[in-house]
Amino acid sequence: MKTEKSICLNIGCGGRPLRGYINVDMDTLEQIRQRYPNQKFDDDLVIVQHDIFSLPYLDNTVEEIRAEGLIEHLPFLDEPRFFHEIVRILKPGGSLYLSTVDFEMTVKQWLQAEDDWKDFYRNDPEAILSQHWFGTYSYSTDNRWGYLAATLYGSQNGSGQFHTNCYSDAKLRAICKRLDLDVISIEQFRWKGDRDHMLGLTAIKPNDRT
């Protein structure tokens, strides 16, 4: 249960900062506004630029950690550093929620999509607002060379917007087993209801783990 003194982190918040959380991102609020020009962000959101591999919290002190759409951005060598760091700071009984691209479903989608390249990629503000996506002007995933390409490789419209890793249901369960985290659920869903195939993991650090 959250209290006024509970530490709740939203790591790699990007365009999804949350009230009541310490939102951690590589960008400041103003930089996030520039990256997502079609969204509005309140001035009182708490957004900090902590090192996600060396977070400034004591062992076993964080009540809740969220990391939505983050871990696919982690290079292979950084992957264990991140997971060990969140386990370090999470309280016994604390919860972890993370979401990531469902790589298996995305590959299946890619194979079924039309191979119809239309234009070179653009990341200028007009292109972002118009959903240019290699000339498709759509979030549709029926063309391999549109939004679906960005699902696999990231939007690449900033230094942190590259995908360098991939996950499946089985891999997430194996990681939790390695870290002695209890898996509560892994759900399949679509990003924003109709875009990327995603996996959402909810896990708990056991009360007897310190």
C-alpha positions, 0 to 999 in steps of 0.5 A: 500500500502506498503511503505519503513516504512511499518511494515509487519510481517510474523509470524511463518515463518518456512521454508517460510521466505519472503523478505521485511517482518520481519519474526517471528519464534521460531527458528533462521535462522541456526535452520530453515536450520537444520529443513529444510535440503532440502531447501536453505535460503539466509543469509540476511533474517530477522528472529527474535524470538519475543513472538507472544503473546506480539509482540514489536509493538505499537497499530495500527502500522502494515500494514500487517500480514501473518501467514501461517500454524501457528494457528493449532499449538496453544493450545486452551488457546493460541488461543485467546491470538494470535488473540487479539494480532494481532488485537491490532497491526494491523492498521485500513485498515491493512490486515491479511492473514493466512492459516491453515489445512482444518480439515473438508476436512482432516477428509473426506480424512482420512476416505477414505484412506487405513488403512495400517500402515507400520513402526514407525515414524522417524525424523532423517535427512535421513528420512526427506529427503526420505519422510519416513512418517511411512514407506510410502516414499511418500507425498501421502495421500492414506494411513492413516498412512503416510503424512496424519497422520502428517496433523492431528497431525503435523510433530513432528520433533521439539518442535513447530511441533505439531498440537493442534487445528483445523479450518473450514471455519465457525470457521474462519468466526466466529472468525473474526466476534468476533474480528470485522474483515472484511472477504474478502475471504476464499479460499480452496487450497492444500499445495504445490499444492498436499498435505494438504487441506488448508484454506486461510483467507484474512481479513481487520481491518476496518478503523473505528476500533482503 
